[in-house]
Amino acid sequence: MTGIGWFAAIIVGALAGWIAEKIMKSDMGLIMNIIIGILGALVANWLLMLIVGSTLGGWFGQLVVGVIGACLLIWVTRLVRRKT
């Protein structure tokens, strides 16, 4: 996560995962929310760098990116599970 430390990344990741969990109507625990929020932020930041050439900075920007990325990961996971 760009511009924030590890502790802040865990907090923002947990919030992003929790918000994505509510948006996507999935049921995950706190640890999974943190993991999916942080991974979602990494994926979304990578995609933003490819498409736009920059990423959103600060806590709020990373929260938005994390939520979008976490929703994307939940959606992809559902697609994979549905096909198997």
N, C-alpha and C positions, 0 to 999 in steps of 0.2 A: 504494500500500500504506500503510495507516494506521499512523502511529507509528514508522516506520523510514525511514532515509535512502535515497538513491539507490544507494549502494554495497551496503548491506544488501539492498535490493530486488533487485539483480542476483544476489546470492548466494542469497537465499531463492527467487527465481524459478528459478534453475538447479536447486536442490534439488527444488523442487516439480515442475518439468518432468521431471526425471530419475525421480522417484518415480512420477509419472503415466505416464511412458513404460513403466516396468516393470509397473505395474498394468494398463494397457491393451494391453500386449504390442505396442507399436509400435517403430519403429526411426528415431530422430531423432538429430541431432548436438547438440553442446554449445550452439551458437548458437540452434538451434531450441528446445532445452529451456529456455533462458533466456527466449526470446520467448514461448513458450507458457505458461511458468510465470508470468511477469509479467502477460500478458494474461488468463490464467485467474484470477489473484488480483483483477485489476480487475473482471472480469465477476462473480465470486463475491461480492466486496465490494459491488458495485452491487446484486446480487440480495438479499443480506442486508439492506442498507439499505431496500430496498423491502418485504421481507417482515417483518423483525423490528424494523427501526428503528435497529439498531446493528450493529457488526462486531466481529470478534475483534481484539484488540490484541497487540502484541509479536511477537517473532520466531516463536515456536511457533504462535501463533494465525494469523499470516499464512501460515505454511508449510501448515497444515491447509487454510486457505481457498484457497491457491494450488493445492494438489494437487487439491482438489475441482473448482475452476474449470478447471484444465488437463485433467482427465479429461473434464469436460463439453465442452470445446472439441474434444478428440480425437474424442469420440463424435459431435458434430455434424458435424465434418469428414468422418468416415466415412459418415454418412448422406447428405451432399451428394454425395460422390464416387460412392456406390452408385447414386444416382438419375440421374446423368448418363452 
